[in-house]
Amino acid sequence: MDIHTLLHRLAQNYRKHRIINHMSQAELAERSNLDEKYITGLENGRENPIYIALYKLSEALHLPHPMIDSIA
């Protein structure tokens, strides 16, 4: 799997769980203590995630830390 496919799947997985949890990007940003523009960039493939961001997103969405194992 190439890096672009991996990042796309990762972004879509977090977006899916954000929607399942009935959260806006703004609410997820607040709960994860990340900038809303960063969340938008991740979901749109413009930002490359760093591990700590993945950890914070997983915490906010009540998912395993981090959710990397479930993207393949």
matplotlib code that plots the C-alpha trace (Angstrom):
import matplotlib.pyplot as plt

x = [0.0, 1.5, 1.6, -1.1, -3.6, -2.7, -3.2, -6.5, -7.8, -6.7, -8.4, -11.6, -11.6, -11.4, -14.1, -16.4, -16.1, -16.5, -19.8, -20.9, -20.3, -22.5, -19.6, -18.8, -15.2, -15.3, -16.5, -13.9, -11.2, -12.4, -12.5, -9.1, -7.5, -6.5, -7.2, -10.3, -8.3, -6.0, -8.9, -10.3, -6.8, -6.5, -9.9, -9.1, -5.6, -3.9, -2.3, 0.0, -0.9, 1.6, 1.3, 0.2, -2.6, -3.7, -3.7, -5.7, -8.3, -8.6, -9.2, -11.9, -13.6, -13.2, -11.2, -8.1, -4.8, -4.0, -6.4, -3.7, -4.3, -7.8, -7.0, -5.5]
y = [0.0, 3.4, 6.3, 8.3, 5.3, 4.8, 8.5, 8.6, 5.5, 6.9, 10.2, 8.5, 6.3, 9.2, 11.1, 8.1, 7.8, 11.5, 11.3, 8.1, 10.1, 12.9, 15.4, 18.4, 19.1, 22.0, 19.8, 17.1, 19.9, 21.1, 17.6, 16.6, 20.0, 20.3, 23.2, 22.8, 23.7, 20.8, 18.4, 19.7, 19.3, 15.7, 14.8, 16.4, 14.9, 18.3, 17.5, 14.6, 13.4, 13.2, 10.5, 12.8, 14.1, 10.6, 9.8, 12.9, 12.2, 8.6, 9.8, 12.2, 9.6, 6.8, 4.6, 2.4, 4.4, 5.1, 3.7, 2.7, -1.1, -0.8, 1.1, -1.7]
z = [0.0, -1.0, 1.4, -0.3, -0.1, 3.6, 4.4, 2.5, 4.4, 7.7, 7.0, 5.9, 8.9, 11.3, 9.3, 9.4, 13.2, 13.7, 11.8, 13.6, 16.9, 15.5, 15.8, 13.7, 12.8, 15.2, 18.1, 17.3, 17.3, 20.7, 22.2, 20.8, 21.5, 17.8, 15.4, 13.3, 10.2, 11.0, 11.2, 7.9, 6.3, 7.6, 6.3, 2.9, 2.6, 2.8, 6.2, 7.2, 10.6, 13.4, 16.1, 18.9, 16.7, 16.0, 19.7, 20.5, 17.8, 19.0, 22.6, 21.4, 19.4, 22.1, 19.7, 20.2, 20.4, 17.7, 15.2, 12.6, 12.9, 11.6, 8.4, 6.4]

ax = plt.figure().add_subplot(projection="3d")
ax.plot(x, y, z, "-o")
ax.set_aspect("equal")
plt.show()
